[in-house]
Amino acid sequence: MPSIFSRIVAGEIPSYKVAEDDRHYAFLDINPLAEGHVLVIPKREVDYIFDLSDSEIADLTVFAKKVALALREAIPCRKVGMAVLGLEVPHAHIHLVPMQTEGDLDFRRPKLSPAPERMQQIAQSIADKFRS
């Protein structure tokens, strides 16, 4: 059975898309640590990020960098933090989180629950800044 992320890429499950190319997809985390928390995934379903080929992981990271640059323009922050955890969903992904302090990247913190309208505004703001 395809992962929830593969189902998002296929359009079976809605998402707040911020960027996409032929091999990657970026969308807002629905349980964000901070407003603008983005997940960046390869469209090819691979459970463990280090099972990607060298070129796939390099390309995913470069795509994530472009998303992070758009994110930083759209959401005021000191930096955009990057984390790879991957225990909850069996599909490789990178978390991009707007940060004011290092504590903002603590995944043990309570998650936010922004309204759908706010999520759409955030996604559109990031998408508007994205340059492929």
ABEGO torsion letter per residue (X at the ends): XBBAAAAAAAGABBBBBABBBAABBBBBBABBABBGBBBBBBABBBABAAABBAAAAAAAAAAAAAAAAAAAAABBBABBBBBBAGAABBBBBBBBBBBABAAAABAABBBBBBBAAAAAAAAAAAAAABBX
